[in-house]
Amino acid sequence: MGDPLDPGILLESARRAMKIAVEPDRFGVRSVELHDGQIELIFNWNEYPDPLGVRFDLPDNTAHRSWAEWAPATVEE
């Protein structure tokens, strides 16, 4: 089993990352929240009229498949 990961710290890191500009597209975050072990991102994209959303598995430790797939060295990464 890998090292434990704090869901609150992961959530705050995701919120900071979602503020990074995605030029030339217009990406507007509506919310980034925790739901049932996942991070839920609700956003606006360019001229699309309705909000869009996606959920990502929230790893609880560094051995979690989503953490291993992306292989970050730190939470911020």
PQR file with spaces between the fields and no chain letter, atoms N, CA, C, O and H, PARSE charges and radii, in Angstrom:
ATOM       1  N    MET     1       0.849   -1.190    0.000 -0.4000 1.5000
ATOM       2  CA   MET     1       0.000    0.000    0.000 -0.0000 2.0000
ATOM       3  C    MET     1       0.884    1.240    0.000  0.5500 1.7000
ATOM       4  O    MET     1       1.917    1.276    0.668 -0.5500 1.4000
ATOM       5  N    GLY     2       0.479    2.232   -0.737 -0.4000 1.5000
ATOM       6  CA   GLY     2       1.249    3.457   -0.861 -0.0000 2.0000
ATOM       7  C    GLY     2       1.051    4.404    0.300  0.5500 1.7000
ATOM       8  O    GLY     2       0.356    4.084    1.264 -0.5500 1.4000
ATOM       9  H    GLY     2      -0.360    2.203   -1.280  0.4000 1.0000
ATOM      10  N    ASP     3       1.656    5.560    0.205 -0.4000 1.5000
ATOM      11  CA   ASP     3       1.538    6.597    1.226 -0.0000 2.0000
ATOM      12  C    ASP     3       0.140    7.208    1.183  0.5500 1.7000
ATOM      13  O    ASP     3      -0.419    7.387    0.101 -0.5500 1.4000
ATOM      14  H    ASP     3       2.220    5.820   -0.578  0.4000 1.0000
ATOM      15  N    PRO     4      -0.436    7.533    2.348 -0.5600 1.5000
ATOM      16  CA   PRO     4      -1.783    8.129    2.360  0.2800 2.0000
ATOM      17  C    PRO     4      -1.782    9.535    1.766  0.5500 1.7000
ATOM      18  O    PRO     4      -0.798   10.269    1.858 -0.5500 1.4000
ATOM      19  N    LEU     5      -2.916    9.890    1.152 -0.4000 1.5000
ATOM      20  CA   LEU     5      -3.117   11.219    0.568 -0.0000 2.0000
ATOM      21  C    LEU     5      -4.330   11.862    1.233  0.5500 1.7000
ATOM      22  O    LEU     5      -5.360   11.211    1.409 -0.5500 1.4000
ATOM      23  H    LEU     5      -3.715    9.294    1.077  0.4000 1.0000
ATOM      24  N    ASP     6      -4.215   13.127    1.601 -0.4000 1.5000
ATOM      25  CA   ASP     6      -5.287   13.855    2.274 -0.0000 2.0000
ATOM      26  C    ASP     6      -6.272   14.394    1.231  0.5500 1.7000
ATOM      27  O    ASP     6      -5.867   15.166    0.362 -0.5500 1.4000
ATOM      28  H    ASP     6      -3.379   13.656    1.458  0.4000 1.0000
ATOM      29  N    PRO     7      -7.567   14.006    1.294 -0.5600 1.5000
ATOM      30  CA   PRO     7      -8.530   14.475    0.301  0.2800 2.0000
ATOM      31  C    PRO     7      -8.688   15.987    0.282  0.5500 1.7000
ATOM      32  O    PRO     7      -8.896   16.565   -0.784 -0.5500 1.4000
ATOM      33  N    GLY     8      -8.597   16.637    1.430 -0.4000 1.5000
ATOM      34  CA   GLY     8      -8.719   18.091    1.498 -0.0000 2.0000
ATOM      35  C    GLY     8      -7.584   18.790    0.769  0.5500 1.7000
ATOM      36  O    GLY     8      -7.799   19.791    0.085 -0.5500 1.4000
ATOM      37  H    GLY     8      -8.429   16.167    2.296  0.4000 1.0000
ATOM      38  N    ILE     9      -6.386   18.265    0.915 -0.4000 1.5000
ATOM      39  CA   ILE     9      -5.224   18.845    0.230 -0.0000 2.0000
ATOM      40  C    ILE     9      -5.338   18.612   -1.276  0.5500 1.7000
ATOM      41  O    ILE     9      -5.019   19.501   -2.066 -0.5500 1.4000
ATOM      42  H    ILE     9      -6.212   17.451    1.470  0.4000 1.0000
ATOM      43  N    LEU    10      -5.791   17.420   -1.681 -0.4000 1.5000
ATOM      44  CA   LEU    10      -5.984   17.150   -3.105 -0.0000 2.0000
ATOM      45  C    LEU    10      -7.043   18.074   -3.699  0.5500 1.7000
ATOM      46  O    LEU    10      -6.882   18.570   -4.814 -0.5500 1.4000
ATOM      47  H    LEU    10      -6.050   16.698   -1.039  0.4000 1.0000
ATOM      48  N    LEU    11      -8.120   18.306   -2.961 -0.4000 1.5000
ATOM      49  CA   LEU    11      -9.184   19.196   -3.433 -0.0000 2.0000
ATOM      50  C    LEU    11      -8.658   20.617   -3.627  0.5500 1.7000
ATOM      51  O    LEU    11      -8.918   21.239   -4.657 -0.5500 1.4000
ATOM      52  H    LEU    11      -8.251   17.904   -2.055  0.4000 1.0000
ATOM      53  N    GLU    12      -7.929   21.127   -2.652 -0.4000 1.5000
ATOM      54  CA   GLU    12      -7.382   22.490   -2.769 -0.0000 2.0000
ATOM      55  C    GLU    12      -6.378   22.584   -3.915  0.5500 1.7000
ATOM      56  O    GLU    12      -6.328   23.601   -4.607 -0.5500 1.4000
ATOM      57  H    GLU    12      -7.718   20.622   -1.815  0.4000 1.0000
ATOM      58  N    SER    13      -5.587   21.549   -4.124 -0.4000 1.5000
ATOM      59  CA   SER    13      -4.645   21.542   -5.246 -0.0000 2.0000
ATOM      60  C    SER    13      -5.389   21.540   -6.574  0.5500 1.7000
ATOM      61  O    SER    13      -4.980   22.223   -7.513 -0.5500 1.4000
ATOM      62  H    SER    13      -5.627   20.723   -3.562  0.4000 1.0000
ATOM      63  N    ALA    14      -6.470   20.782   -6.662 -0.4000 1.5000
ATOM      64  CA   ALA    14      -7.284   20.761   -7.883 -0.0000 2.0000
ATOM      65  C    ALA    14      -7.913   22.125   -8.133  0.5500 1.7000
ATOM      66  O    ALA    14      -7.956   22.587   -9.273 -0.5500 1.4000
ATOM      67  H    ALA    14      -6.802   20.227   -5.899  0.4000 1.0000
ATOM      68  N    ARG    15      -8.397   22.767   -7.089 -0.4000 1.5000
ATOM      69  CA   ARG    15      -8.987   24.108   -7.250 -0.0000 2.0000
ATOM      70  C    ARG    15      -7.960   25.108   -7.769  0.5500 1.7000
ATOM      71  O    ARG    15      -8.269   25.918   -8.643 -0.5500 1.4000
ATOM      72  H    ARG    15      -8.362   22.392   -6.163  0.4000 1.0000
ATOM      73  N    ARG    16      -6.733   25.057   -7.234 -0.4000 1.5000
ATOM      74  CA   ARG    16      -5.673   25.958   -7.713 -0.0000 2.0000
ATOM      75  C    ARG    16      -5.339   25.663   -9.176  0.5500 1.7000
ATOM      76  O    ARG    16      -5.165   26.586   -9.971 -0.5500 1.4000
ATOM      77  H    ARG    16      -6.481   24.398   -6.525  0.4000 1.0000
ATOM      78  N    ALA    17      -5.250   24.379   -9.530 -0.4000 1.5000
ATOM      79  CA   ALA    17      -4.899   24.003  -10.897 -0.0000 2.0000
ATOM      80  C    ALA    17      -5.969   24.450  -11.890  0.5500 1.7000
ATOM      81  O    ALA    17      -5.644   24.789  -13.028 -0.5500 1.4000
ATOM      82  H    ALA    17      -5.392   23.629   -8.884  0.4000 1.0000
ATOM      83  N    MET    18      -7.216   24.457  -11.487 -0.4000 1.5000
ATOM      84  CA   MET    18      -8.303   24.827  -12.385 -0.0000 2.0000
ATOM      85  C    MET    18      -8.346   26.327  -12.668  0.5500 1.7000
ATOM      86  O    MET    18      -9.099   26.764  -13.539 -0.5500 1.4000
ATOM      87  H    MET    18      -7.480   24.181  -10.562  0.4000 1.0000
ATOM      88  N    LYS    19      -7.560   27.117  -11.957 -0.4000 1.5000
ATOM      89  CA   LYS    19      -7.483   28.555  -12.189 -0.0000 2.0000
ATOM      90  C    LYS    19      -6.450   28.919  -13.250  0.5500 1.7000
ATOM      91  O    LYS    19      -6.356   30.079  -13.653 -0.5500 1.4000
ATOM      92  H    LYS    19      -6.948   26.762  -11.250  0.4000 1.0000
ATOM      93  N    ILE    20      -5.679   27.937  -13.701 -0.4000 1.5000
ATOM      94  CA   ILE    20      -4.643   28.183  -14.706 -0.0000 2.0000
ATOM      95  C    ILE    20      -5.317   28.428  -16.052  0.5500 1.7000
ATOM      96  O    ILE    20      -6.174   27.649  -16.468 -0.5500 1.4000
ATOM      97  H    ILE    20      -5.755   26.996  -13.374  0.4000 1.0000
ATOM      98  N    ALA    21      -4.937   29.499  -16.727 -0.4000 1.5000
ATOM      99  CA   ALA    21      -5.537   29.865  -18.014 -0.0000 2.0000
ATOM     100  C    ALA    21      -5.274   28.794  -19.072  0.5500 1.7000
ATOM     101  O    ALA    21      -4.204   28.187  -19.112 -0.5500 1.4000
ATOM     102  H    ALA    21      -4.241   30.132  -16.389  0.4000 1.0000
ATOM     103  N    VAL    22      -6.267   28.581  -19.920 -0.4000 1.5000
ATOM     104  CA   VAL    22      -6.176   27.607  -21.004 -0.0000 2.0000
ATOM     105  C    VAL    22      -6.381   28.367  -22.312  0.5500 1.7000
ATOM     106  O    VAL    22      -7.412   28.216  -22.967 -0.5500 1.4000
ATOM     107  H    VAL    22      -7.136   29.074  -19.887  0.4000 1.0000
ATOM     108  N    GLU    23      -5.411   29.172  -22.684 -0.4000 1.5000
ATOM     109  CA   GLU    23      -5.514   30.000  -23.893 -0.0000 2.0000
ATOM     110  C    GLU    23      -5.389   29.137  -25.139  0.5500 1.7000
ATOM     111  O    GLU    23      -4.621   28.175  -25.120 -0.5500 1.4000
ATOM     112  H    GLU    23      -4.573   29.295  -22.152  0.4000 1.0000
ATOM     113  N    PRO    24      -6.089   29.424  -26.196 -0.5600 1.5000
ATOM     114  CA   PRO    24      -7.006   30.528  -26.394  0.2800 2.0000
ATOM     115  C    PRO    24      -8.434   30.209  -25.962  0.5500 1.7000
ATOM     116  O    PRO    24      -9.322   31.046  -26.120 -0.5500 1.4000
ATOM     117  N    ASP    25      -8.671   29.025  -25.426 -0.4000 1.5000
ATOM     118  CA   ASP    25     -10.021   28.660  -25.000 -0.0000 2.0000
ATOM     119  C    ASP    25     -10.439   29.450  -23.769  0.5500 1.7000
ATOM     120  O    ASP    25      -9.606   29.922  -22.995 -0.5500 1.4000
ATOM     121  H    ASP    25      -7.949   28.344  -25.298  0.4000 1.0000
ATOM     122  N    ARG    26     -11.761   29.583  -23.607 -0.4000 1.5000
ATOM     123  CA   ARG    26     -12.307   30.214  -22.404 -0.0000 2.0000
ATOM     124  C    ARG    26     -12.875   29.119  -21.532  0.5500 1.7000
ATOM     125  O    ARG    26     -13.890   28.506  -21.860 -0.5500 1.4000
ATOM     126  H    ARG    26     -12.438   29.200  -24.235  0.4000 1.0000
ATOM     127  N    PHE    27     -12.220   28.885  -20.436 -0.4000 1.5000
ATOM     128  CA   PHE    27     -12.556   27.832  -19.487 -0.0000 2.0000
ATOM     129  C    PHE    27     -12.919   28.505  -18.178  0.5500 1.7000
ATOM     130  O    PHE    27     -12.072   29.148  -17.557 -0.5500 1.4000
ATOM     131  H    PHE    27     -11.395   29.384  -20.170  0.4000 1.0000
ATOM     132  N    GLY    28     -14.158   28.369  -17.751 -0.4000 1.5000
ATOM     133  CA   GLY    28     -14.605   28.991  -16.511 -0.0000 2.0000
ATOM     134  C    GLY    28     -15.086   27.956  -15.517  0.5500 1.7000
ATOM     135  O    GLY    28     -16.082   27.273  -15.757 -0.5500 1.4000
ATOM     136  H    GLY    28     -14.846   27.847  -18.255  0.4000 1.0000
ATOM     137  N    VAL    29     -14.391   27.838  -14.411 -0.4000 1.5000
ATOM     138  CA   VAL    29     -14.758   26.866  -13.389 -0.0000 2.0000
ATOM     139  C    VAL    29     -15.956   27.369  -12.601  0.5500 1.7000
ATOM     140  O    VAL    29     -15.955   28.497  -12.108 -0.5500 1.4000
ATOM     141  H    VAL    29     -13.583   28.393  -14.216  0.4000 1.0000
ATOM     142  N    ARG    30     -16.960   26.543  -12.487 -0.4000 1.5000
ATOM     143  CA   ARG    30     -18.118   26.840  -11.635 -0.0000 2.0000
ATOM     144  C    ARG    30     -17.908   26.265  -10.240  0.5500 1.7000
ATOM     145  O    ARG    30     -18.182   26.928   -9.239 -0.5500 1.4000
ATOM     146  H    ARG    30     -16.961   25.626  -12.888  0.4000 1.0000
ATOM     147  N    SER    31     -17.419   25.024  -10.181 -0.4000 1.5000
ATOM     148  CA   SER    31     -17.164   24.416   -8.875 -0.0000 2.0000
ATOM     149  C    SER    31     -16.213   23.241   -9.005  0.5500 1.7000
ATOM     150  O    SER    31     -16.136   22.589  -10.046 -0.5500 1.4000
ATOM     151  H    SER    31     -17.197   24.486  -10.994  0.4000 1.0000
ATOM     152  N    VAL    32     -15.495   22.990   -7.929 -0.4000 1.5000
ATOM     153  CA   VAL    32     -14.644   21.814   -7.781 -0.0000 2.0000
ATOM     154  C    VAL    32     -14.943   21.289   -6.380  0.5500 1.7000
ATOM     155  O    VAL    32     -14.595   21.927   -5.387 -0.5500 1.4000
ATOM     156  H    VAL    32     -15.557   23.520   -7.083  0.4000 1.0000
ATOM     157  N    GLU    33     -15.587   20.125   -6.303 -0.4000 1.5000
ATOM     158  CA   GLU    33     -16.047   19.583   -5.021 -0.0000 2.0000
ATOM     159  C    GLU    33     -15.737   18.095   -4.920  0.5500 1.7000
ATOM     160  O    GLU    33     -15.442   17.439   -5.919 -0.5500 1.4000
ATOM     161  H    GLU    33     -15.869   19.607   -7.110  0.4000 1.0000
ATOM     162  N    LEU    34     -15.810   17.574   -3.696 -0.4000 1.5000
ATOM     163  CA   LEU    34     -15.672   16.145   -3.453 -0.0000 2.0000
ATOM     164  C    LEU    34     -17.057   15.510   -3.409  0.5500 1.7000
ATOM     165  O    LEU    34     -17.962   16.022   -2.750 -0.5500 1.4000
ATOM     166  H    LEU    34     -16.050   18.107   -2.884  0.4000 1.0000
ATOM     167  N    HIS    35     -17.216   14.388   -4.119 -0.4000 1.5000
ATOM     168  CA   HIS    35     -18.471   13.636   -4.132 -0.0000 2.0000
ATOM     169  C    HIS    35     -18.168   12.151   -4.229  0.5500 1.7000
ATOM     170  O    HIS    35     -17.595   11.689   -5.216 -0.5500 1.4000
ATOM     171  H    HIS    35     -16.481   13.972   -4.654  0.4000 1.0000
ATOM     172  N    ASP    36     -18.552   11.407   -3.206 -0.4000 1.5000
ATOM     173  CA   ASP    36     -18.445    9.940   -3.245 -0.0000 2.0000
ATOM     174  C    ASP    36     -17.071    9.442   -3.688  0.5500 1.7000
ATOM     175  O    ASP    36     -16.975    8.574   -4.555 -0.5500 1.4000
ATOM     176  H    ASP    36     -19.017   11.781   -2.403  0.4000 1.0000
ATOM     177  N    GLY    37     -16.023    9.982   -3.104 -0.4000 1.5000
ATOM     178  CA   GLY    37     -14.674    9.536   -3.428 -0.0000 2.0000
ATOM     179  C    GLY    37     -14.149   10.023   -4.764  0.5500 1.7000
ATOM     180  O    GLY    37     -13.167    9.490   -5.281 -0.5500 1.4000
ATOM     181  H    GLY    37     -16.101   10.688   -2.399  0.4000 1.0000
ATOM     182  N    GLN    38     -14.803   11.044   -5.332 -0.4000 1.5000
ATOM     183  CA   GLN    38     -14.359   11.604   -6.604 -0.0000 2.0000
ATOM     184  C    GLN    38     -14.308   13.125   -6.497  0.5500 1.7000
ATOM     185  O    GLN    38     -15.001   13.729   -5.679 -0.5500 1.4000
ATOM     186  H    GLN    38     -15.600   11.477   -4.912  0.4000 1.0000
ATOM     187  N    ILE    39     -13.473   13.729   -7.341 -0.4000 1.5000
ATOM     188  CA   ILE    39     -13.467   15.178   -7.491 -0.0000 2.0000
ATOM     189  C    ILE    39     -14.386   15.500   -8.664  0.5500 1.7000
ATOM     190  O    ILE    39     -14.201   14.994   -9.771 -0.5500 1.4000
ATOM     191  H    ILE    39     -12.910   13.238   -8.006  0.4000 1.0000
ATOM     192  N    GLU    40     -15.369   16.340   -8.409 -0.4000 1.5000
ATOM     193  CA   GLU    40     -16.318   16.745   -9.451 -0.0000 2.0000
ATOM     194  C    GLU    40     -15.992   18.161   -9.897  0.5500 1.7000
ATOM     195  O    GLU    40     -15.912   19.077   -9.078 -0.5500 1.4000
ATOM     196  H    GLU    40     -15.520   16.751   -7.510  0.4000 1.0000
ATOM     197  N    LEU    41     -15.804   18.335  -11.199 -0.4000 1.5000
ATOM     198  CA   LEU    41     -15.502   19.631  -11.795 -0.0000 2.0000
ATOM     199  C    LEU    41     -16.679   20.040  -12.676  0.5500 1.7000
ATOM     200  O    LEU    41     -17.031   19.323  -13.613 -0.5500 1.4000
ATOM     201  H    LEU    41     -15.869   17.592  -11.864  0.4000 1.0000
ATOM     202  N    ILE    42     -17.289   21.185  -12.380 -0.4000 1.5000
ATOM     203  CA   ILE    42     -18.345   21.767  -13.207 -0.0000 2.0000
ATOM     204  C    ILE    42     -17.759   23.038  -13.816  0.5500 1.7000
ATOM     205  O    ILE    42     -17.186   23.865  -13.107 -0.5500 1.4000
ATOM     206  H    ILE    42     -17.004   21.767  -11.619  0.4000 1.0000
ATOM     207  N    PHE    43     -17.907   23.192  -15.151 -0.4000 1.5000
ATOM     208  CA   PHE    43     -17.245   24.305  -15.829 -0.0000 2.0000
ATOM     209  C    PHE    43     -18.023   24.778  -17.052  0.5500 1.7000
ATOM     210  O    PHE    43     -18.911   24.089  -17.553 -0.5500 1.4000
ATOM     211  H    PHE    43     -18.372   22.520  -15.727  0.4000 1.0000
ATOM     212  N    ASN    44     -17.669   25.953  -17.508 -0.4000 1.5000
ATOM     213  CA   ASN    44     -18.146   26.501  -18.782 -0.0000 2.0000
ATOM     214  C    ASN    44     -16.990   26.406  -19.768  0.5500 1.7000
ATOM     215  O    ASN    44     -15.826   26.537  -19.390 -0.5500 1.4000
ATOM     216  H    ASN    44     -16.948   26.512  -17.101  0.4000 1.0000
ATOM     217  N    TRP    45     -17.327   26.172  -21.051 -0.4000 1.5000
ATOM     218  CA   TRP    45     -16.299   26.023  -22.068 -0.0000 2.0000
ATOM     219  C    TRP    45     -16.675   26.831  -23.298  0.5500 1.7000
ATOM     220  O    TRP    45     -17.686   26.563  -23.948 -0.5500 1.4000
ATOM     221  H    TRP    45     -18.273   26.065  -21.358  0.4000 1.0000
ATOM     222  N    ASN    46     -15.850   27.823  -23.610 -0.4000 1.5000
ATOM     223  CA   ASN    46     -16.040   28.665  -24.787 -0.0000 2.0000
ATOM     224  C    ASN    46     -17.482   29.156  -24.884  0.5500 1.7000
ATOM     225  O    ASN    46     -18.017   29.689  -23.911 -0.5500 1.4000
ATOM     226  H    ASN    46     -15.029   28.041  -23.082  0.4000 1.0000
ATOM     227  N    GLU    47     -18.114   28.986  -26.038 -0.4000 1.5000
ATOM     228  CA   GLU    47     -19.472   29.494  -26.251 -0.0000 2.0000
ATOM     229  C    GLU    47     -20.547   28.453  -25.974  0.5500 1.7000
ATOM     230  O    GLU    47     -21.730   28.726  -26.173 -0.5500 1.4000
ATOM     231  H    GLU    47     -17.679   28.553  -26.828  0.4000 1.0000
ATOM     232  N    TYR    48     -20.158   27.259  -25.517 -0.4000 1.5000
ATOM     233  CA   TYR    48     -21.155   26.224  -25.237 -0.0000 2.0000
ATOM     234  C    TYR    48     -22.109   26.761  -24.171  0.5500 1.7000
ATOM     235  O    TYR    48     -21.656   27.236  -23.130 -0.5500 1.4000
ATOM     236  H    TYR    48     -19.197   27.036  -25.356  0.4000 1.0000
ATOM     237  N    PRO    49     -23.438   26.695  -24.414 -0.5600 1.5000
ATOM     238  CA   PRO    49     -24.388   27.391  -23.542  0.2800 2.0000
ATOM     239  C    PRO    49     -24.637   26.752  -22.178  0.5500 1.7000
ATOM     240  O    PRO    49     -25.042   27.448  -21.247 -0.5500 1.4000
ATOM     241  N    ASP    50     -24.409   25.463  -22.038 -0.4000 1.5000
ATOM     242  CA   ASP    50     -24.715   24.771  -20.785 -0.0000 2.0000
ATOM     243  C    ASP    50     -23.440   24.416  -20.024  0.5500 1.7000
ATOM     244  O    ASP    50     -22.386   24.231  -20.633 -0.5500 1.4000
ATOM     245  H    ASP    50     -24.080   24.898  -22.795  0.4000 1.0000
ATOM     246  N    PRO    51     -23.531   24.322  -18.705 -0.5600 1.5000
ATOM     247  CA   PRO    51     -22.359   23.886  -17.944  0.2800 2.0000
ATOM     248  C    PRO    51     -22.020   22.434  -18.281  0.5500 1.7000
ATOM     249  O    PRO    51     -22.897   21.629  -18.593 -0.5500 1.4000
ATOM     250  N    LEU    52     -20.748   22.127  -18.211 -0.4000 1.5000
ATOM     251  CA   LEU    52     -20.245   20.776  -18.437 -0.0000 2.0000
ATOM     252  C    LEU    52     -19.664   20.258  -17.131  0.5500 1.7000
ATOM     253  O    LEU    52     -19.344   21.042  -16.238 -0.5500 1.4000
ATOM     254  H    LEU    52     -20.035   22.781  -17.958  0.4000 1.0000
ATOM     255  N    GLY    53     -19.528   18.956  -17.017 -0.4000 1.5000
ATOM     256  CA   GLY    53     -18.969   18.401  -15.793 -0.0000 2.0000
ATOM     257  C    GLY    53     -18.237   17.095  -16.036  0.5500 1.7000
ATOM     258  O    GLY    53     -18.475   16.394  -17.019 -0.5500 1.4000
ATOM     259  H    GLY    53     -19.788   18.319  -17.743  0.4000 1.0000
ATOM     260  N    VAL    54     -17.349   16.794  -15.122 -0.4000 1.5000
ATOM     261  CA   VAL    54     -16.593   15.551  -15.169 -0.0000 2.0000
ATOM     262  C    VAL    54     -16.225   15.184  -13.727  0.5500 1.7000
ATOM     263  O    VAL    54     -16.034   16.055  -12.879 -0.5500 1.4000
ATOM     264  H    VAL    54     -17.155   17.364  -14.323  0.4000 1.0000
ATOM     265  N    ARG    55     -16.131   13.885  -13.474 -0.4000 1.5000
ATOM     266  CA   ARG    55     -15.663   13.403  -12.171 -0.0000 2.0000
ATOM     267  C    ARG    55     -14.417   12.556  -12.371  0.5500 1.7000
ATOM     268  O    ARG    55     -14.315   11.770  -13.313 -0.5500 1.4000
ATOM     269  H    ARG    55     -16.286   13.177  -14.164  0.4000 1.0000
ATOM     270  N    PHE    56     -13.466   12.741  -11.450 -0.4000 1.5000
ATOM     271  CA   PHE    56     -12.215   11.993  -11.452 -0.0000 2.0000
ATOM     272  C    PHE    56     -12.122   11.205  -10.156  0.5500 1.7000
ATOM     273  O    PHE    56     -12.525   11.691   -9.099 -0.5500 1.4000
ATOM     274  H    PHE    56     -13.549   13.379  -10.684  0.4000 1.0000
ATOM     275  N    ASP    57     -11.591    9.988  -10.233 -0.4000 1.5000
ATOM     276  CA   ASP    57     -11.342    9.224   -9.020 -0.0000 2.0000
ATOM     277  C    ASP    57     -10.384    9.987   -8.122  0.5500 1.7000
ATOM     278  O    ASP    57      -9.383   10.534   -8.585 -0.5500 1.4000
ATOM     279  H    ASP    57     -11.264    9.593  -11.092  0.4000 1.0000
ATOM     280  N    LEU    58     -10.700   10.019   -6.841 -0.4000 1.5000
ATOM     281  CA   LEU    58      -9.846   10.682   -5.864 -0.0000 2.0000
ATOM     282  C    LEU    58      -8.980    9.624   -5.190  0.5500 1.7000
ATOM     283  O    LEU    58      -9.499    8.787   -4.452 -0.5500 1.4000
ATOM     284  H    LEU    58     -11.513    9.575   -6.465  0.4000 1.0000
ATOM     285  N    PRO    59      -7.681    9.644   -5.427 -0.5600 1.5000
ATOM     286  CA   PRO    59      -6.831    8.624   -4.803  0.2800 2.0000
ATOM     287  C    PRO    59      -6.723    8.848   -3.300  0.5500 1.7000
ATOM     288  O    PRO    59      -6.612    9.984   -2.838 -0.5500 1.4000
ATOM     289  N    ASP    60      -6.756    7.749   -2.538 -0.4000 1.5000
ATOM     290  CA   ASP    60      -6.583    7.852   -1.090 -0.0000 2.0000
ATOM     291  C    ASP    60      -5.153    7.544   -0.668  0.5500 1.7000
ATOM     292  O    ASP    60      -4.761    7.787    0.474 -0.5500 1.4000
ATOM     293  H    ASP    60      -6.846    6.826   -2.913  0.4000 1.0000
ATOM     294  N    ASN    61      -4.376    7.003   -1.613 -0.4000 1.5000
ATOM     295  CA   ASN    61      -2.961    6.747   -1.351 -0.0000 2.0000
ATOM     296  C    ASN    61      -2.205    6.712   -2.675  0.5500 1.7000
ATOM     297  O    ASN    61      -2.811    6.673   -3.746 -0.5500 1.4000
ATOM     298  H    ASN    61      -4.694    6.806   -2.541  0.4000 1.0000
ATOM     299  N    THR    62      -0.893    6.725   -2.592 -0.4000 1.5000
ATOM     300  CA   THR    62      -0.064    6.812   -3.797 -0.0000 2.0000
ATOM     301  C    THR    62      -0.046    5.519   -4.610  0.5500 1.7000
ATOM     302  O    THR    62       0.510    5.497   -5.708 -0.5500 1.4000
ATOM     303  H    THR    62      -0.401    6.756   -1.722  0.4000 1.0000
ATOM     304  N    ALA    63      -0.640    4.443   -4.097 -0.4000 1.5000
ATOM     305  CA   ALA    63      -0.744    3.199   -4.859 -0.0000 2.0000
ATOM     306  C    ALA    63      -2.052    3.134   -5.649  0.5500 1.7000
ATOM     307  O    ALA    63      -2.247    2.214   -6.443 -0.5500 1.4000
ATOM     308  H    ALA    63      -1.092    4.461   -3.205  0.4000 1.0000
ATOM     309  N    HIS    64      -2.948    4.100   -5.440 -0.4000 1.5000
ATOM     310  CA   HIS    64      -4.241    4.140   -6.143 -0.0000 2.0000
ATOM     311  C    HIS    64      -4.000    4.210   -7.645  0.5500 1.7000
ATOM     312  O    HIS    64      -3.062    4.872   -8.090 -0.5500 1.4000
ATOM     313  H    HIS    64      -2.789    4.847   -4.795  0.4000 1.0000
ATOM     314  N    ARG    65      -4.842    3.530   -8.437 -0.4000 1.5000
ATOM     315  CA   ARG    65      -4.618    3.450   -9.888 -0.0000 2.0000
ATOM     316  C    ARG    65      -4.594    4.821  -10.568  0.5500 1.7000
ATOM     317  O    ARG    65      -3.815    5.020  -11.501 -0.5500 1.4000
ATOM     318  H    ARG    65      -5.604    2.992   -8.075  0.4000 1.0000
ATOM     319  N    SER    66      -5.426    5.772  -10.126 -0.4000 1.5000
ATOM     320  CA   SER    66      -5.417    7.087  -10.772 -0.0000 2.0000
ATOM     321  C    SER    66      -4.142    7.866  -10.443  0.5500 1.7000
ATOM     322  O    SER    66      -3.655    8.626  -11.280 -0.5500 1.4000
ATOM     323  H    SER    66      -6.058    5.610   -9.368  0.4000 1.0000
ATOM     324  N    TRP    67      -3.601    7.690   -9.249 -0.4000 1.5000
ATOM     325  CA   TRP    67      -2.340    8.348   -8.888 -0.0000 2.0000
ATOM     326  C    TRP    67      -1.197    7.725   -9.681  0.5500 1.7000
ATOM     327  O    TRP    67      -0.342    8.434  -10.212 -0.5500 1.4000
ATOM     328  H    TRP    67      -3.997    7.073   -8.570  0.4000 1.0000
ATOM     329  N    ALA    68      -1.187    6.401   -9.759 -0.4000 1.5000
ATOM     330  CA   ALA    68      -0.118    5.701  -10.467 -0.0000 2.0000
ATOM     331  C    ALA    68      -0.152    5.996  -11.962  0.5500 1.7000
ATOM     332  O    ALA    68       0.898    6.077  -12.600 -0.5500 1.4000
ATOM     333  H    ALA    68      -1.882    5.825   -9.328  0.4000 1.0000
ATOM     334  N    GLU    69      -1.370    6.160  -12.537 -0.4000 1.5000
ATOM     335  CA   GLU    69      -1.496    6.438  -13.968 -0.0000 2.0000
ATOM     336  C    GLU    69      -0.867    7.766  -14.332  0.5500 1.7000
ATOM     337  O    GLU    69      -0.169    7.867  -15.341 -0.5500 1.4000
ATOM     338  H    GLU    69      -2.222    6.094  -12.019  0.4000 1.0000
ATOM     339  N    TRP    70      -1.108    8.791  -13.518 -0.4000 1.5000
ATOM     340  CA   TRP    70      -0.568   10.126  -13.806 -0.0000 2.0000
ATOM     341  C    TRP    70       0.849   10.278  -13.273  0.5500 1.7000
ATOM     342  O    TRP    70       1.610   11.106  -13.774 -0.5500 1.4000
ATOM     343  H    TRP    70      -1.676    8.709  -12.698  0.4000 1.0000
ATOM     344  N    ALA    71       1.215    9.490  -12.262 -0.4000 1.5000
ATOM     345  CA   ALA    71       2.556    9.437  -11.687 -0.0000 2.0000
ATOM     346  C    ALA    71       3.114   10.795  -11.259  0.5500 1.7000
ATOM     347  O    ALA    71       4.249   11.125  -11.603 -0.5500 1.4000
ATOM     348  H    ALA    71       0.597    8.817  -11.855  0.4000 1.0000
ATOM     349  N    PRO    72       2.328   11.598  -10.507 -0.5600 1.5000
ATOM     350  CA   PRO    72       2.885   12.870  -10.030  0.2800 2.0000
ATOM     351  C    PRO    72       3.918   12.634   -8.927  0.5500 1.7000
ATOM     352  O    PRO    72       3.847   11.642   -8.201 -0.5500 1.4000
ATOM     353  N    ALA    73       4.854   13.534   -8.813 -0.4000 1.5000
ATOM     354  CA   ALA    73       5.852   13.458   -7.741 -0.0000 2.0000
ATOM     355  C    ALA    73       5.334   14.112   -6.472  0.5500 1.7000
ATOM     356  O    ALA    73       5.744   13.747   -5.370 -0.5500 1.4000
ATOM     357  H    ALA    73       4.912   14.340   -9.403  0.4000 1.0000
ATOM     358  N    THR    74       4.414   15.100   -6.625 -0.4000 1.5000
ATOM     359  CA   THR    74       3.846   15.809   -5.473 -0.0000 2.0000
ATOM     360  C    THR    74       2.347   16.000   -5.684  0.5500 1.7000
ATOM     361  O    THR    74       1.845   15.811   -6.791 -0.5500 1.4000
ATOM     362  H    THR    74       4.082   15.397   -7.520  0.4000 1.0000
ATOM     363  N    VAL    75       1.641   16.370   -4.632 -0.4000 1.5000
ATOM     364  CA   VAL    75       0.209   16.670   -4.733 -0.0000 2.0000
ATOM     365  C    VAL    75      -0.020   17.825   -5.700  0.5500 1.7000
ATOM     366  O    VAL    75      -0.939   17.778   -6.518 -0.5500 1.4000
ATOM     367  H    VAL    75       2.050   16.524   -3.732  0.4000 1.0000
ATOM     368  N    GLU    76       0.805   18.856   -5.612 -0.4000 1.5000
ATOM     369  CA   GLU    76       0.642   20.019   -6.479 -0.0000 2.0000
ATOM     370  C    GLU    76       0.781   19.658   -7.951  0.5500 1.7000
ATOM     371  O    GLU    76       0.072   20.199   -8.799 -0.5500 1.4000
ATOM     372  H    GLU    76       1.552   18.894   -4.948  0.4000 1.0000
ATOM     373  N    GLU    77       1.686   18.756   -8.246 -0.4000 1.5000
ATOM     374  CA   GLU    77       1.895   18.337   -9.627 -0.0000 2.0000
ATOM     375  C    GLU    77       0.667   17.600  -10.131  0.5500 1.7000
ATOM     376  O    GLU    77       0.640   17.162  -11.281 -0.5500 1.4000
ATOM     377  H    GLU    77       2.262   18.317   -7.557  0.4000 1.0000
